[in-house]
Amino acid sequence: MRGCLVAISFLFAVSVFGQTVPPPCGEKGVPDNVPCYDAKSGKVIHTETPANVPHQDIPLQPPPAEPVVVPKLQPAKVAPTVTVPPQVPQNWSYQSDASCYHDGDTVQCCDVATLQRYASSRVQFEAQFQAGQVVGEAIGALLVRAWMQHRLKVDLERKDIRQQISTYYNASYELNDEVMHDQDALVVAYTSLAQLDPSRRTLYEQAAKDSASLNPRLAMLRPTAEKNLPGILAAKDLKFLRKNLDLAKQVYNLTLDGAKREYVYAQLMQALVGYYEHQRSAP
């Protein structure tokens, strides 16, 4: 039985150490610290206990750093600069009792009482404008001059009558568009005044309705004139053409005066709105 165990142990040793069988313990020539086979115990042992190896703490290694992910930067989107021209030039300043218009180094002021009077009574403004009183005032003359700087008055003396007729009518269309633009600006101004000056709210609301209702009628000028213009230009009667040239001049001059007047009035109403807003925001 013991021999069987020895044999089994021997076979186990062979299976552990591979094909090399350890030499018997105590055999001459077996060096120290070499495994040997003990026949009594049936175990593979060492002939000498190896020296103790002092314990050393294995330093802990820091955990591997997380991979650094470099974000992909997208180029900043720069919004295009859009320059929107104001409906009314913003060249007004305000005092305690007046609005002042600046044109280069020239400054002219209009007292608030006059602006309120014009805002309350468009009829009074119209009458004074026709009499030259508003234009004759320093600020009125300055506003007209500023308006004329970007308007070249048409005054044609050419032999081609048909070309003159077309030029006057086209200029009238452009001026009429300006008048419509000023009416839109007045609606905005009246709406603001109704909030800023509630004591005259009813007057401002009615004035806004009047300006809004005027534009549909003004819009009929271009299509009506363009419908009749081809027949006029096709005429061969020189007397007829001259008569229509005079009519084209009259239409242009009337539109010119109307555009000038609406520009001045729209400016004054904008100045009144600016005055109220300035007073409201003042400390």
C-alpha positions in Angstrom: 0.0 0.0 0.0 2.8 2.4 0.9 4.7 1.4 -2.3 1.5 2.2 -4.2 1.3 5.6 -2.6 5.0 6.2 -3.3 4.4 5.3 -6.9 1.3 7.6 -7.1 3.3 10.4 -5.5 6.1 9.8 -7.9 3.7 9.9 -10.9 2.3 13.2 -9.4 5.8 14.6 -9.2 6.4 13.6 -12.8 3.2 15.3 -13.9 4.1 18.5 -12.0 7.8 18.8 -13.0 7.4 17.5 -16.5 9.6 14.8 -17.9 12.5 15.5 -15.5 12.4 13.3 -12.4 14.1 14.8 -9.2 17.0 12.8 -7.9 16.7 10.9 -4.6 17.4 13.0 -1.5 20.8 12.3 0.0 22.3 11.2 -3.2 25.9 12.2 -3.6 26.4 15.1 -5.9 22.9 16.6 -5.5 23.4 20.3 -4.9 21.6 22.3 -2.3 18.4 24.0 -3.0 17.6 21.5 -5.7 14.3 19.6 -5.4 14.9 15.9 -4.5 12.6 13.0 -4.1 12.2 11.6 -0.5 11.4 7.9 -0.8 10.2 7.7 2.9 7.6 10.5 2.6 7.0 10.2 -1.1 7.3 13.9 -1.5 9.6 16.2 -3.5 11.5 18.3 -1.0 14.4 20.7 -0.9 17.6 19.6 0.8 18.0 23.1 2.3 15.4 25.6 3.3 15.9 28.7 1.2 16.8 31.9 3.0 13.9 34.1 4.0 13.3 37.0 1.7 12.4 40.2 3.7 9.0 41.5 3.1 8.7 44.6 1.0 5.6 46.5 0.5 4.8 46.9 -3.2 4.2 50.5 -3.7 0.7 51.2 -5.0 0.7 52.5 -8.5 -1.6 55.4 -9.2 -4.6 54.5 -11.3 -4.1 55.1 -15.0 -5.1 58.6 -15.9 -8.2 58.9 -17.9 -7.5 59.8 -21.5 -7.7 63.5 -22.2 -10.3 64.2 -24.8 -9.6 67.4 -26.6 -12.9 68.9 -27.6 -13.3 70.0 -31.2 -13.9 73.7 -31.2 -16.3 74.9 -33.8 -15.5 78.3 -35.3 -17.7 81.0 -33.8 -20.5 82.1 -35.9 -20.4 85.9 -36.3 -23.8 87.4 -37.2 -23.6 89.7 -40.1 -23.9 93.3 -39.2 -27.1 94.7 -40.6 -27.5 98.4 -40.7 -31.1 99.5 -40.7 -31.6 103.2 -41.4 -34.0 104.8 -39.0 -37.3 106.0 -40.2 -36.5 109.5 -39.0 -33.0 110.8 -38.7 -31.9 110.6 -35.0 -30.3 114.0 -34.7 -32.4 115.5 -32.0 -31.4 116.6 -28.5 -33.6 117.7 -25.7 -33.7 120.5 -23.1 -36.1 121.1 -20.2 -38.6 122.9 -22.5 -37.5 122.3 -26.1 -36.4 119.8 -28.7 -33.3 120.8 -30.7 -32.4 119.7 -34.2 -28.7 119.3 -35.1 -27.4 119.7 -38.7 -23.6 119.7 -38.5 -22.6 122.7 -36.4 -26.0 124.3 -36.7 -28.5 123.7 -33.9 -32.1 125.1 -33.8 -34.7 124.5 -31.1 -38.4 124.4 -31.0 -40.3 124.9 -27.7 -42.5 122.0 -26.5 -45.6 124.2 -26.4 -45.4 124.8 -30.2 -44.8 121.0 -30.8 -47.9 120.2 -28.6 -49.9 122.8 -30.5 -49.0 121.2 -33.9 -49.7 117.7 -32.5 -53.1 118.8 -31.3 -54.1 120.7 -34.5 -52.8 119.5 -37.8 -54.9 122.2 -39.4 -52.9 124.9 -37.7 -49.7 123.4 -38.8 -51.0 123.2 -42.4 -52.1 126.8 -42.4 -48.8 128.1 -41.0 -46.8 126.0 -43.4 -48.7 127.3 -46.4 -48.2 130.9 -45.1 -44.5 130.2 -44.7 -44.5 130.7 -41.0 -43.3 127.2 -40.1 -40.7 127.2 -42.8 -39.7 130.7 -41.9 -39.0 129.7 -38.4 -35.4 128.8 -37.8 -36.0 125.1 -37.1 -38.4 124.9 -40.1 -35.9 126.3 -42.5 -33.3 124.0 -41.1 -35.5 120.9 -41.6 -36.4 122.0 -45.2 -32.7 122.5 -46.0 -31.8 119.1 -44.6 -34.6 117.5 -46.7 -33.5 119.3 -49.9 -29.9 118.0 -49.4 -31.0 114.6 -50.5 -33.5 115.7 -53.1 -32.5 117.2 -56.4 -35.3 119.2 -57.8 -36.3 118.3 -61.3 -36.2 121.3 -63.6 -35.8 120.2 -67.2 -35.4 122.3 -70.2 -34.9 119.8 -73.0 -36.2 119.5 -76.5 -37.4 115.9 -75.9 -40.9 116.6 -74.5 -41.7 112.9 -74.0 -38.5 112.4 -71.9 -39.4 115.4 -69.8 -42.9 114.1 -69.1 -41.5 110.6 -68.1 -38.9 112.2 -65.9 -41.4 114.4 -64.0 -43.8 111.5 -63.4 -41.0 109.2 -62.2 -39.8 111.8 -59.8 -43.4 112.2 -58.6 -43.6 108.5 -57.9 -40.5 108.6 -55.7 -41.8 111.6 -53.8 -45.2 110.0 -53.3 -43.4 106.9 -51.8 -41.7 109.3 -49.4 -45.0 110.7 -48.3 -46.4 107.3 -47.7 -43.3 106.4 -45.7 -43.8 109.6 -43.5 -47.4 108.6 -42.9 -46.3 105.3 -41.5 -43.8 107.1 -39.3 -46.6 109.4 -38.1 -48.8 106.4 -37.2 -45.9 105.2 -35.0 -45.4 108.6 -33.5 -49.1 109.2 -32.7 -49.3 105.8 -31.1 -46.4 106.6 -28.9 -47.8 110.1 -28.0 -51.1 108.5 -27.0 -49.1 106.6 -24.3 -46.8 109.4 -23.4 -49.4 112.2 -23.3 -52.7 110.6 -22.3 -54.4 113.9 -21.8 -54.6 114.2 -25.6 -55.0 110.4 -26.3 -58.2 110.9 -28.3 -56.6 113.4 -30.6 -53.6 111.2 -31.2 -55.6 108.1 -31.9 -57.7 109.9 -34.5 -54.6 111.4 -36.1 -53.1 107.9 -36.4 -56.3 106.7 -38.1 -56.1 109.6 -40.6 -52.5 108.9 -41.5 -53.2 105.2 -41.9 -56.2 105.9 -44.2 -54.3 108.3 -46.4 -51.8 105.8 -47.7 -54.3 103.7 -49.7 -55.3 106.8 -51.6 -51.7 107.8 -52.2 -50.9 104.3 -53.5 -53.3 104.9 -56.4 -51.1 107.6 -57.9 -48.5 105.4 -59.6 -50.8 102.8 -61.2 -53.2 105.5 -62.4 -50.5 107.6 -64.0 -48.6 104.6 -65.4 -51.8 103.4 -67.0 -52.3 106.7 -68.9 -48.7 107.6 -69.5 -48.1 105.3 -72.6 -51.0 106.8 -74.4 -49.7 110.3 -73.7 -46.1 109.5 -74.9 -47.4 107.9 -78.0 -49.2 111.1 -79.1 -47.9 113.0 -82.1 -49.7 116.2 -81.5 -47.1 118.7 -80.1 -49.7 120.9 -78.5 -51.1 117.9 -76.7 -47.7 116.9 -75.5 -46.9 120.4 -74.2 -50.1 120.5 -72.3 -49.3 117.1 -70.6 -45.8 118.4 -69.9 -47.3 121.3 -67.9 -49.6 118.9 -66.1 -46.6 116.6 -65.3 -44.8 119.6 -63.8 -47.8 120.5 -61.7 -48.2 117.0 -60.4 -44.5 117.0 -59.5 -44.5 120.4 -57.8 -47.6 119.5 -55.8 -46.0 116.2 -54.7 -42.7 118.0 -53.9 -44.5 120.5 -51.6 -46.5 117.7 -50.0 -43.4 115.6 -49.4 -41.5 118.5 -47.9 -44.4 119.4 -45.6 -44.9 115.8 -44.5 -41.2 115.4 -43.8 -41.1 118.6 -41.6 -44.3 117.5 -39.7 -43.0 113.9 -39.2 -39.8 115.3 -37.8 -41.6 117.6 -35.4 -43.8 114.8 -34.1 -40.7 112.6 -33.7 -39.1 115.4 -31.7 -42.1 115.6 -29.4 -42.0 111.8 -28.8 -38.3 112.1 -28.1 -38.9 114.9 -25.7 -41.5 113.0 -23.7 -39.3 109.9 -23.6 -36.3 112.0 -22.5 -38.3 113.6 -19.7 -39.6 110.2 -18.5 -36.1 108.7 -18.4 -34.5 111.7 -16.7 -33.4 111.2 -13.1 
